[in-house]
Amino acid sequence: MPRYFLHLYDDLVVRDEEGILLEDDSAALAEAIRVARLLAAAAVAEGQLRLSDRIEIEGETGALVAAIAWRDVVRIQD
């Protein structure tokens, strides 16, 4: 299984140095969405949410697989 790195971009850049073994790009995208929703929920619990915060998924070759912003993983309704 390939290794994917989920780098966090918010106030700081937090690079994932360990990575995670996942089946394919689709599984990496699903994992990034799951983590982004958890982090967005934690931010809301602290009274803030920046929709531009994001996770960038890097494959083991160093290629960017996808970028997931918080705005992509939550639906805000009135």
Secondary structure as UniProt FT lines:
FT   STRAND          3..9
FT   STRAND          13..14
FT   STRAND          20..21
FT   HELIX           25..45
FT   TURN            46..47
FT   TURN            51..52
FT   STRAND          54..59
FT   TURN            60..61
FT   STRAND          64..69
FT   HELIX           70..73
//
